[in-house]
Amino acid sequence: MSNNYLRVEKIGGTTMSRFGDVLKNVILKDKSDIFNRIYVVSAYSGITNELLEHKKTGMPGIYQTFIHNEKYEPAMLNLQKNLCAINANFADIGLDTTKADNFICERIAFTVDILRSMDTVLGSGYVMRRELLLAARELLASLGEMHSAFNTSNILQNLGYNATFVDLSGWHDRQERTIDERIQETFQHIDPSTTICIATGYTKGTEGIMREFDRGYSEVTFSKIAVILGAVEAVIHKEYHLCSGDPMIIGEENVHPICNTNFDVADQLADVGMEAIHPKATKPLEQAGISIRIMNVFDPNHSGTLITKDYICPQLKTEVVTGSDSVISIAIHDTKMVGEVGFDLNIMKVLQKHGISYINKATNANTIDIIITEKCLTDALLKDLRAQFEVVTVQEMAIVCAIGSNIAKPGILAKATKALADAHINILTVSQTSRQTNMQFTVDRDNFVLAQRALHQALCAEDE
């Protein structure tokens, strides 16, 4: 059932670390209209990396320390020191640091006790190691969002606003509930029209939110709350606009915000790692008919990017140029391939075995190129492929994309390839489906930046 007033709003970790701006530009932007908002908050910048592992580099955090039987307790004490330092930085905008420190220190102490018990049980050899380690990962992840959500509600309360800390972490709750059940039961006795709701981005459930979604869990919580409570809109607050290109690559003066697009474009962006929102969080919103708005916290007067199901750009144009320089091409050459029905099914089975979703696939009579993210490449994967197929080679490369809700424009592919040729860039593979929402080019990794600049100048600059 839709609530024509309720908006569920997600605030990311990098943005949360500049909470004074969040307070001014988001939560208290219009003091006459502060209710009917549920804010789902992430941990402060860098904290989840410290708790688990660095999202981009893989540098180990406390979880990795724990699973490798290393000394995790000093790391937990260092975490406590860092979280209390964050608290101290928010004292001047209203945080009661004594309450905030007591809150997080109590939870860290309890977490250490649980980890000690888990360590003892793991040492006994009588339990399934994987299941217990997954539980430890869930437990550690929840700390970051409990910390930021408690602080946010405490600051608002101390500023004189009616705010509610909505703890979805299931702290000390032994009853078994699914994620959806916990959200429903928690909000059953909360009226968002009379209080500002600050919810943890982590939700405890019997299925384990990290088992399926891992680091995308806060956006899944955000999506589920919006769908279950029937929000009219789901808003994501970031530290930047969703633009026609990466300002760090194209230049801030050369890009422009995308004002409208659709879920198909959002999926295309996510597929190459430029996530407007986690793809597993968009689907329930899309199916429920709830639009997504992406806002720049530091440009509060801009209406942001509205993502809807049916939007088609009225003009034939490329909306965004993006890509990734962290992809690998696995080229599988086999002379038995030509004319053999279902040959590539065997390749897909190997990828499925290793839990890998590919970005792109290019084929000819006896070669299939599979493009995957670099972090997915393992020796075990290559061993399994080489055991079945004649020649398997690996090449580092980059992928660049021209994406839009309406790019079915005669000559646009020719224009794109000419732009790359004029920049002296060799195209290794090219792909576009009949829906014509995404032209993908793979190029040498050294040409990643130059390729995006060339495509943006040729396809987007004329539309500014």
Secondary structure in CASP SS format (residue, H / E / C, confidence):
PFRMAT SS
TARGET T0000
AUTHOR 0000-0000-0000
METHOD secondary structure of the structure
MODEL  1
M C 1.00
S C 1.00
N C 1.00
N C 1.00
Y C 1.00
L C 1.00
R E 1.00
V E 1.00
E E 1.00
K E 1.00
I E 1.00
G C 1.00
G H 1.00
T H 1.00
T H 1.00
M H 1.00
S C 1.00
R C 1.00
F H 1.00
G H 1.00
D H 1.00
V H 1.00
L H 1.00
K H 1.00
N H 1.00
V H 1.00
I H 1.00
L C 1.00
K C 1.00
D C 1.00
K C 1.00
S C 1.00
D C 1.00
I C 1.00
F C 1.00
N C 1.00
R E 1.00
I E 1.00
Y E 1.00
V E 1.00
V E 1.00
S C 1.00
A C 1.00
Y C 1.00
S C 1.00
G C 1.00
I H 1.00
T H 1.00
N H 1.00
E H 1.00
L H 1.00
L C 1.00
E E 1.00
H C 1.00
K C 1.00
K C 1.00
T C 1.00
G C 1.00
M C 1.00
P E 1.00
G C 1.00
I H 1.00
Y H 1.00
Q H 1.00
T H 1.00
F H 1.00
I H 1.00
H C 1.00
N C 1.00
E C 1.00
K C 1.00
Y C 1.00
E H 1.00
P H 1.00
A H 1.00
M H 1.00
L H 1.00
N H 1.00
L H 1.00
Q H 1.00
K H 1.00
N H 1.00
L H 1.00
C H 1.00
A H 1.00
I H 1.00
N H 1.00
A H 1.00
N H 1.00
F C 1.00
A H 1.00
D H 1.00
I H 1.00
G C 1.00
L C 1.00
D C 1.00
T H 1.00
T H 1.00
K H 1.00
A H 1.00
D H 1.00
N H 1.00
F H 1.00
I H 1.00
C H 1.00
E H 1.00
R H 1.00
I H 1.00
A H 1.00
F H 1.00
T H 1.00
V H 1.00
D H 1.00
I H 1.00
L H 1.00
R H 1.00
S H 1.00
M H 1.00
D H 1.00
T H 1.00
V H 1.00
L H 1.00
G H 1.00
S H 1.00
G C 1.00
Y C 1.00
V C 1.00
M C 1.00
R H 1.00
R H 1.00
E H 1.00
L H 1.00
L H 1.00
L H 1.00
A H 1.00
A H 1.00
R H 1.00
E H 1.00
L H 1.00
L H 1.00
A H 1.00
S H 1.00
L H 1.00
G H 1.00
E H 1.00
M H 1.00
H H 1.00
S H 1.00
A H 1.00
F H 1.00
N H 1.00
T H 1.00
S H 1.00
N H 1.00
I H 1.00
L H 1.00
Q H 1.00
N H 1.00
L C 1.00
G C 1.00
Y C 1.00
N C 1.00
A E 1.00
T E 1.00
F E 1.00
V E 1.00
D C 1.00
L C 1.00
S C 1.00
G C 1.00
W C 1.00
H C 1.00
D C 1.00
R C 1.00
Q C 1.00
E C 1.00
R C 1.00
T C 1.00
I H 1.00
D H 1.00
E H 1.00
R H 1.00
I H 1.00
Q H 1.00
E H 1.00
T H 1.00
F H 1.00
Q C 1.00
H C 1.00
I C 1.00
D C 1.00
P C 1.00
S C 1.00
T C 1.00
T C 1.00
I E 1.00
C E 1.00
I E 1.00
A E 1.00
T E 1.00
G C 1.00
Y C 1.00
T C 1.00
K C 1.00
G C 1.00
T C 1.00
E C 1.00
G C 1.00
I H 1.00
M H 1.00
R H 1.00
E H 1.00
F H 1.00
D H 1.00
R H 1.00
G H 1.00
Y H 1.00
S H 1.00
E H 1.00
V H 1.00
T H 1.00
F H 1.00
S H 1.00
K H 1.00
I H 1.00
A H 1.00
V H 1.00
I H 1.00
L H 1.00
G C 1.00
A C 1.00
V C 1.00
E E 1.00
A E 1.00
V E 1.00
I E 1.00
H E 1.00
K E 1.00
E C 1.00
Y C 1.00
H C 1.00
L C 1.00
C E 1.00
S C 1.00
G C 1.00
D C 1.00
P H 1.00
M H 1.00
I H 1.00
I H 1.00
G C 1.00
E C 1.00
E C 1.00
N C 1.00
V C 1.00
H C 1.00
P E 1.00
I C 1.00
C C 1.00
N E 1.00
T E 1.00
N E 1.00
F H 1.00
D H 1.00
V H 1.00
A H 1.00
D H 1.00
Q H 1.00
L H 1.00
A H 1.00
D H 1.00
V C 1.00
G C 1.00
M C 1.00
E C 1.00
A C 1.00
I C 1.00
H C 1.00
P H 1.00
K H 1.00
A H 1.00
T H 1.00
K H 1.00
P H 1.00
L H 1.00
E H 1.00
Q H 1.00
A H 1.00
G C 1.00
I C 1.00
S E 1.00
I E 1.00
R E 1.00
I E 1.00
M E 1.00
N E 1.00
V C 1.00
F C 1.00
D C 1.00
P C 1.00
N C 1.00
H C 1.00
S C 1.00
G C 1.00
T E 1.00
L E 1.00
I E 1.00
T E 1.00
K C 1.00
D C 1.00
Y C 1.00
I C 1.00
C C 1.00
P C 1.00
Q C 1.00
L C 1.00
K E 1.00
T C 1.00
E C 1.00
V E 1.00
V E 1.00
T E 1.00
G E 1.00
S E 1.00
D E 1.00
S E 1.00
V E 1.00
I E 1.00
S E 1.00
I E 1.00
A E 1.00
I E 1.00
H E 1.00
D C 1.00
T C 1.00
K C 1.00
M C 1.00
V C 1.00
G C 1.00
E C 1.00
V C 1.00
G C 1.00
F H 1.00
D H 1.00
L H 1.00
N H 1.00
I H 1.00
M H 1.00
K H 1.00
V H 1.00
L H 1.00
Q H 1.00
K H 1.00
H C 1.00
G C 1.00
I C 1.00
S C 1.00
Y C 1.00
I C 1.00
N E 1.00
K E 1.00
A E 1.00
T E 1.00
N C 1.00
A C 1.00
N C 1.00
T E 1.00
I E 1.00
D E 1.00
I E 1.00
I E 1.00
I E 1.00
T E 1.00
E H 1.00
K H 1.00
C H 1.00
L C 1.00
T C 1.00
D H 1.00
A H 1.00
L H 1.00
L H 1.00
K H 1.00
D H 1.00
L H 1.00
R H 1.00
A H 1.00
Q H 1.00
F C 1.00
E C 1.00
V E 1.00
V E 1.00
T E 1.00
V E 1.00
Q E 1.00
E E 1.00
M E 1.00
A E 1.00
I E 1.00
V E 1.00
C E 1.00
A E 1.00
I E 1.00
G C 1.00
S C 1.00
N E 1.00
I C 1.00
A C 1.00
K C 1.00
P C 1.00
G C 1.00
I H 1.00
L H 1.00
A H 1.00
K H 1.00
A H 1.00
T H 1.00
K H 1.00
A H 1.00
L H 1.00
A H 1.00
D H 1.00
A C 1.00
H C 1.00
I C 1.00
N C 1.00
I E 1.00
L E 1.00
T E 1.00
V E 1.00
S E 1.00
Q C 1.00
T C 1.00
S C 1.00
R C 1.00
Q C 1.00
T C 1.00
N E 1.00
M E 1.00
Q E 1.00
F E 1.00
T E 1.00
V E 1.00
D C 1.00
R H 1.00
D H 1.00
N H 1.00
F H 1.00
V H 1.00
L H 1.00
A H 1.00
Q H 1.00
R H 1.00
A H 1.00
L H 1.00
H H 1.00
Q H 1.00
A H 1.00
L H 1.00
C C 1.00
A H 1.00
E H 1.00
D H 1.00
E C 1.00
END
